[in-house]
């Protein structure tokens, strides 16, 4: 159950993060996407595909994080937050830094995505470790 809840939290956080309530307007502007554009069939198909991939990725991340929590003995909300932060710092942020280094630019969308992963990983870690 914690794996499913953590994956769901990932999807909910991402949906809010990229919504107009938080960073969606900035992200769309930086990506050159017109927020008033009507979705055609091809865009809808791409969105379904993207959400499908995101669901699988969220489940896989939660599963791996659960195994790391188990082997590392993380069994409190605080330990879960520390686990999520550590995984973000050691894997997600470092991969982002390498990408920025090779692409030679740091963009607003990079910062939005990196901060989304920070919040997501911490929340997932708290759910997984706290519900053990």
FENDACOR-V841715 format. One record per residue. N is the residue number from 1. RES is the residue in three letters. OMEGA is omega in whole degrees, 0 to 359 (* if undefined). Layout:
{{N & RES & OMEGA} {N & RES & OMEGA}}
This chain:
{{1 & UNK & 179} {2 & UNK & 180} {3 & UNK & 179} {4 & UNK & 179} {5 & UNK & 179} {6 & UNK & 178} {7 & UNK & 177} {8 & UNK & 178} {9 & UNK & 178} {10 & UNK & 182} {11 & UNK & 179} {12 & UNK & 179} {13 & UNK & 179} {14 & UNK & 179} {15 & UNK & 177} {16 & UNK & 183} {17 & UNK & 183} {18 & UNK & 177} {19 & UNK & 177} {20 & UNK & 178} {21 & UNK & 182} {22 & UNK & 188} {23 & UNK & 184} {24 & UNK & 181} {25 & UNK & 179} {26 & UNK & 182} {27 & UNK & 180} {28 & UNK & 179} {29 & UNK & 180} {30 & UNK & 180} {31 & UNK & 179} {32 & UNK & 181} {33 & UNK & 178} {34 & UNK & 182} {35 & UNK & 180} {36 & UNK & 181} {37 & UNK & 177} {38 & UNK & 181} {39 & UNK & 175} {40 & UNK & 184} {41 & UNK & 180} {42 & UNK & 179} {43 & UNK & 178} {44 & UNK & 179} {45 & UNK & 178} {46 & UNK & 180} {47 & UNK & 177} {48 & UNK & 178} {49 & UNK & 180} {50 & UNK & 178} {51 & UNK & 178} {52 & UNK & 178} {53 & UNK & 180} {54 & UNK & 178} {55 & UNK & 179} {56 & UNK & 180} {57 & UNK & 179} {58 & UNK & 177} {59 & UNK & 179} {60 & UNK & 178} {61 & UNK & 180} {62 & UNK & 179} {63 & UNK & 180} {64 & UNK & 179} {65 & UNK & 178} {66 & UNK & 178} {67 & UNK & 179} {68 & UNK & 178} {69 & UNK & 180} {70 & UNK & 182} {71 & UNK & 179} {72 & UNK & 178} {73 & UNK & 179} {74 & UNK & 184} {75 & UNK & 174} {76 & UNK & 179} {77 & UNK & 179} {78 & UNK & 178} {79 & UNK & 178} {80 & UNK & 177} {81 & UNK & 179} {82 & UNK & 178} {83 & UNK & 180} {84 & UNK & 178} {85 & UNK & 181} {86 & UNK & 179} {87 & UNK & 176} {88 & UNK & 182} {89 & UNK & 185} {90 & UNK & 184} {91 & UNK & 185} {92 & UNK & 181} {93 & UNK & 181} {94 & UNK & 177} {95 & UNK & 177} {96 & UNK & 180} {97 & UNK & 180} {98 & UNK & 178} {99 & UNK & 179} {100 & UNK & 180} {101 & UNK & 182} {102 & UNK & 179} {103 & UNK & 176} {104 & UNK & 178} {105 & UNK & 175} {106 & UNK & 183} {107 & UNK & 176} {108 & UNK & 180} {109 & UNK & 176} {110 & UNK & 180} {111 & UNK & 178} {112 & UNK & 181} {113 & UNK & 180} {114 & UNK & 180} {115 & UNK & 175} {116 & UNK & 179} {117 & UNK & 178} {118 & UNK & 181} {119 & UNK & 181} {120 & UNK & 182} {121 & UNK & 179} {122 & UNK & 179} {123 & UNK & 180} {124 & UNK & 179} {125 & UNK & 179} {126 & UNK & 179} {127 & UNK & 184} {128 & UNK & 183} {129 & UNK & 183} {130 & UNK & 182} {131 & UNK & 179} {132 & UNK & *}}
